[in-house]
């Protein structure tokens, strides 16, 4: 089925977008698997958090879910590096699909009791995300060459972007279509969870299909050691060390905003279809922004782009600090989608250059990929921990103040950018 779907997509790209260059079969398979994973993540990631929240209307429950997932992501990157070097890059990729599938299998088994086990679900989710992304980055380096990598990434991003736009709206419509009209104390009754279980079943099926499809990718292990601590302690690696600080700052913000906005949209609307449409709008704006930047973004504008985009991200959070309603959430969606996409385009280019200039980067790329995740994960844990503390102590004001404070973290990145960059 995957081959048939990809053949239709490839023919569409060739006919309407001028895509004519050939890619090896393994690279084509990886593109479609990346796109399906992104579709599946967009389909269910927002709604697993809402599912955990809605039973008791307690933000702490999805908070604990994500708080448990962040250390698990770091652990998976570290363990995945050792597994990749010994048994090949494909195994962590498959483990990522497997642990993600386990999240939804456990939810479907526990059903309405699942919100009582947010930590277990969070650990499984974190392991799935960490193993998957380490495997994806590694396989991308394995299955592409320098001369074809940009072409590979552009096709992958295009397919993923289209599917990410469609996924949340589809999930929201399915869930909402099974809702009863009645509610108790503002909370939807438990038997309305049928739509959630259908979405989670679809996600489970896609992950299982991806595991089966992954066996078509043949990658041999390198047999080399994974020298995590050696890379971490290298001297005269100034730009790389500064990059780690920027990762920490980004983690402070990401730890909160990873999940909170979708829940706020649901809290205001009490309608999953609205949540799905909201995320569809945000993803669509992000795609338009990325396309616009591809037309005129230049190396000399990177630092200026980081500064302006970070300012847009913070301005979006000011509206959420002011009040949390339809208007402020809509303004946030517009400003944040443009700001975050612009920031990622400019920052990613700088960060990849810093990695390429790092010591022993040619033979230690896997170690650098794993280490880059560590300060990001630490920042997520600290940021979300402070958010949960503020929420439990100060309630709504603690929530809105946290959004304002952590929304500022993007601006702090500007002061830790690699200094040897001349742009």
C-alpha positions in Angstrom: 0.0 0.0 0.0 2.8 2.4 0.9 4.5 1.8 -2.5 1.2 2.5 -4.3 0.6 5.8 -2.3 4.1 7.0 -2.9 3.9 6.2 -6.6 0.8 8.5 -6.9 2.5 11.2 -4.9 5.6 11.0 -6.9 3.6 11.2 -10.2 1.8 14.3 -8.8 5.2 16.0 -8.0 6.5 15.1 -11.4 3.5 16.4 -13.3 2.6 19.6 -11.4 5.8 20.6 -9.6 8.5 19.8 -12.1 10.1 17.0 -10.1 12.1 14.8 -12.5 15.3 13.7 -10.7 15.6 10.1 -9.8 16.0 8.9 -6.2 17.2 5.4 -5.2 14.4 3.1 -4.0 15.6 3.0 -0.4 15.6 6.8 -0.3 12.1 6.9 -1.8 10.9 4.5 0.9 12.5 6.6 3.6 10.8 9.8 2.3 7.4 8.2 2.5 8.0 6.7 6.0 9.1 10.1 7.3 5.9 11.7 5.8 3.7 9.0 7.3 5.3 9.4 10.7 4.8 13.2 10.6 1.2 12.6 9.6 0.7 10.2 12.4 2.3 12.4 15.0 0.2 15.4 13.9 -2.9 13.2 13.9 -2.5 12.1 17.5 0.0 14.1 19.5 -2.4 17.0 20.3 -5.3 14.7 21.1 -3.4 12.3 23.4 -2.8 15.4 25.6 -6.4 16.5 25.5 -7.5 12.9 26.2 -5.4 12.9 29.4 -6.7 16.4 30.3 -10.4 16.1 29.7 -11.3 13.4 32.3 -10.7 15.7 35.3 -9.9 19.0 33.6 -6.5 18.9 35.3 -3.6 20.4 33.4 -1.2 18.6 35.7 -2.0 15.2 34.1 -0.7 16.1 30.6 2.0 18.0 32.4 3.2 14.8 34.1 2.9 12.9 30.8 5.3 15.3 29.0 7.5 15.8 32.1 8.2 12.0 32.0 8.7 12.0 28.2 11.5 14.5 28.1 14.2 12.5 30.1 13.1 9.4 28.1 13.9 11.2 24.9 17.4 12.0 26.1 17.9 8.4 27.3 16.7 7.1 23.8 19.2 9.3 22.0 22.0 8.0 24.2 21.0 4.4 24.0 20.1 4.7 20.3 23.7 5.9 19.6 25.1 2.7 21.0 22.6 0.5 19.3 23.2 2.2 15.9 26.9 1.7 16.0 26.6 -2.0 17.1 23.5 -3.2 15.2 22.9 -0.5 12.5 20.9 2.7 12.2 17.7 0.8 11.2 17.1 -0.7 14.7 16.7 2.5 16.6 14.3 3.7 13.8 12.2 0.5 14.3 12.3 0.9 18.1 10.9 4.4 17.7 7.9 3.1 15.8 7.5 0.3 18.3 7.5 2.5 21.5 5.2 5.0 19.8 2.8 2.1 19.0 3.0 0.9 22.6 1.6 4.3 23.8 -1.6 3.8 21.9 -1.8 0.1 22.6 -1.7 0.8 26.3 -4.3 3.6 26.0 -6.6 1.3 24.1 -6.2 -1.4 26.7 -6.7 0.9 29.7 -9.2 3.3 28.0 -10.7 5.6 30.6 -8.2 4.5 33.2 -5.3 5.7 31.0 -5.2 9.2 32.5 -4.2 7.6 35.8 -0.9 6.5 34.3 0.6 9.6 32.7 4.2 8.8 33.7 4.2 5.4 32.1 2.7 6.7 28.9 5.1 9.6 28.9 8.1 7.3 29.2 6.9 5.2 26.3 6.2 8.3 24.2 9.6 9.8 25.0 11.5 6.6 24.1 9.5 6.4 20.8 10.3 10.0 19.9 14.0 9.8 20.8 14.7 6.5 19.1 12.8 7.6 16.0 14.5 10.9 15.4 18.0 9.5 16.0 17.2 6.7 13.5 15.8 9.1 11.0 18.7 11.5 11.1 21.2 8.6 10.8 19.4 6.9 8.0 19.1 10.2 6.1 22.9 10.5 6.2 23.3 6.8 5.2 20.8 6.7 2.3 21.6 10.1 0.7 24.7 11.7 -0.8 25.8 15.3 -0.6 24.7 16.0 -4.2 21.2 14.6 -3.7 20.5 15.4 0.0 18.9 18.8 -0.6 16.6 17.3 -3.2 15.7 14.4 -0.8 15.0 16.9 2.1 12.9 19.1 -0.1 10.7 16.2 -1.3 10.4 14.9 2.3 9.5 18.3 3.7 6.9 18.9 1.0 5.1 15.6 1.6 5.3 15.9 5.4 4.0 19.5 5.3 0.9 18.5 3.3 0.1 15.6 5.5 0.7 17.6 8.7 -1.9 20.1 7.5 -4.5 17.5 6.9 -4.0 15.3 10.0 -5.2 17.4 12.9 -8.4 18.4 11.1 -9.2 14.8 10.2 -8.6 13.7 13.8 -10.7 16.5 15.3 -13.6 15.8 12.9 -13.6 12.1 13.8 -13.5 12.7 17.5 -16.2 15.4 17.4 -18.5 13.3 15.2 -18.8 10.8 18.1 -19.6 13.5 20.7 -22.9 13.5 22.6 -24.5 16.9 23.0 -24.7 16.7 26.7 -22.0 17.5 29.3 -21.6 17.3 33.0 -19.9 20.2 34.9 -18.5 21.5 31.6 -16.6 18.2 31.0 -17.6 15.7 28.3 -18.7 12.4 29.6 -16.5 9.4 29.3 -18.5 7.5 26.7 -17.7 10.3 24.2 -14.2 8.8 24.0 -15.1 6.6 21.0 -13.7 9.1 18.6 -10.4 9.2 20.5 -10.2 5.4 20.4 -10.7 5.4 16.7 -8.0 7.9 16.1 -5.6 6.1 18.4 -6.4 2.8 16.7 -5.5 4.4 13.4 -2.2 5.7 14.8 -1.4 2.2 16.2 -2.1 0.6 12.8 0.1 3.1 11.0 3.0 2.6 13.4 2.7 -1.2 12.9 2.6 -0.7 9.1 5.8 1.4 9.3 7.6 -1.3 11.3 6.7 -3.8 8.6 7.8 -1.4 5.8 11.1 -0.6 7.5 12.4 -4.1 6.9 12.7 -3.2 3.2 15.6 -0.8 4.2 18.8 -2.7 4.4 21.5 -0.9 6.4 24.7 -2.6 7.6 26.1 -1.8 11.1 29.4 0.1 11.2 30.8 -1.9 14.0 32.4 1.2 15.5 32.2 2.4 19.0 29.9 5.2 20.2 32.2 7.7 21.9 29.7 9.9 23.7 31.9 11.2 26.5 34.9 11.9 24.2 32.9 14.3 22.0 31.3 15.9 25.1 34.7 16.7 26.6 36.6 17.9 23.5 38.6 21.1 24.0 38.7 24.1 21.7 35.1 23.5 20.5 33.8 27.0 21.3 31.0 27.3 18.6 29.7 23.9 19.5 29.6 24.7 23.2 27.7 28.0 22.5 25.3 26.0 20.4 24.5 23.7 23.4 23.5 26.8 25.4 21.1 27.9 22.6 19.6 24.3 22.7 19.1 24.7 26.5 17.2 28.0 26.0 15.1 26.5 23.3 14.3 23.6 25.6 13.0 25.9 28.3 10.3 27.2 25.9 9.7 24.0 24.1 9.0 22.1 27.3 5.9 24.1 27.9 4.7 25.0 24.4 5.1 21.4 23.1 1.6 20.6 24.4 -0.1 23.5 26.2 -1.6 25.5 23.3 -3.7 22.6 22.0 -5.2 22.1 25.5 -5.9 25.8 25.8 -7.8 25.8 22.5 -9.8 22.8 23.8 -10.4 24.5 27.1 -11.9 27.6 25.4 -13.9 25.7 22.7 -14.8 22.3 24.3 -14.7 21.1 20.7 -12.1 18.8 19.2 -13.0 19.8 15.7 -12.0 23.4 16.6 -8.7 22.1 17.9 -8.1 20.2 14.7 -8.9 23.2 12.5 -6.7 25.4 14.7 -3.7 23.2 14.3 -4.5 22.8 10.6 -4.4 26.7 10.3 -1.1 26.9 12.2 0.5 24.2 10.0 -0.8 25.8 6.8 0.7 29.2 7.9 4.0 27.5 8.7 4.1 25.9 5.2 3.4 29.3 3.5 6.1 31.0 5.6 8.6 28.3 4.7 7.8 28.7 1.1 8.1 32.4 1.2 11.4 32.2 3.0 12.8 29.8 0.4 12.3 32.5 -2.2 14.4 35.2 -0.6 16.2 33.9 2.5 20.0 34.5 2.4 23.0 33.7 4.5 23.6 37.4 5.3 20.1 37.7 6.8 20.3 34.8 9.2 21.0 36.7 12.4 18.5 39.5 11.6 16.0 36.8 10.9 16.6 35.1 14.2 16.1 38.4 16.1 12.9 39.4 14.3 11.4 35.9 14.4 12.1 35.6 18.1 10.4 38.9 18.7 7.3 37.6 16.9 7.3 34.5 19.0 7.3 36.6 22.2 4.7 39.0 20.9 2.4 36.0 20.3 2.9 35.0 24.0 2.0 38.6 25.2 -1.5 38.0 23.9 -1.9 34.8 25.9 -0.7 36.6 29.0 -3.3 39.3 28.4 -6.2 36.8 28.1 -6.9 33.3 26.8 -9.8 33.4 24.4 -10.6 32.8 20.8 -9.1 36.2 19.7 -5.7 35.8 21.6 -5.3 32.2 20.5 -5.9 33.2 16.8 -3.4 36.0 17.0 -1.0 33.6 18.7 -1.4 31.0 15.9 -0.6 33.6 13.2 2.4 35.2 14.9 3.8 32.0 16.3 3.5 30.0 13.1 5.4 32.7 11.1 7.9 33.4 13.9 8.8 29.7 14.7 9.1 28.7 11.1 11.3 31.8 10.3 13.4 31.1 13.4 13.9 27.4 12.5 15.0 28.2 8.9 17.6 30.8 10.1 18.7 28.9 13.2 19.0 25.5 11.6 21.4 26.8 9.0 23.6 28.3 11.7 23.5 25.2 13.9 24.4 22.8 11.1 27.4 24.9 10.2 28.4 24.8 13.9 28.2 21.0 13.9 30.2 20.8 10.6 33.0 23.0 12.1 33.1 21.0 15.4 36.1 18.9 16.1 36.1 15.4 14.7 32.6 16.0 13.2 33.4 14.0 10.1 33.7 10.7 12.1 31.5 11.6 15.1 28.3 12.9 13.5 26.2 10.4 15.4 27.7 11.4 18.7 27.0 15.1 17.9 23.4 14.3 17.0 22.9 12.6 20.3 24.7 15.2 22.4 22.7 18.1 20.8 19.6 16.6 22.3 20.9 16.6 25.9 20.7 20.4 26.8 17.5 20.6 24.9 16.0 17.9 27.1 17.4 19.4 30.3 15.8 22.7 29.3 12.5 21.0 28.6 12.5 19.4 32.1 13.4 22.6 33.9 11.0 24.7 31.9 8.1 22.3 32.4 8.9 21.7 36.0 8.8 25.5 36.7 5.5 25.7 34.7 3.9 22.9 36.8 5.1 24.5 40.0 3.7 27.9 39.0 0.4 26.3 37.9 0.0 24.4 41.2 0.9 27.4 43.3 -0.7 30.3 41.5 -3.3 28.8 39.3 -4.4 30.7 36.2 -2.0 33.6 36.8 0.9 31.2 37.1 -0.1 29.6 33.8 -0.2 32.9 31.9 2.9 34.3 33.5 4.8 31.1 32.6 3.7 31.5 29.0 5.0 35.1 28.9 8.4 34.2 30.6 9.2 31.1 28.6 8.0 32.7 25.4 10.9 35.2 25.8 13.5 32.4 25.6 13.7 32.5 21.8 15.2 36.1 22.2 17.9 34.9 24.5 19.2 32.5 21.8 20.5 35.5 19.9 23.2 36.2 22.5 24.6 32.6 22.3 24.9 32.2 18.6 28.3 30.9 17.2 30.7 33.9 17.1 32.8 32.7 14.2 29.7 33.0 11.9 30.3 35.9 9.6 26.8 36.5 8.3 
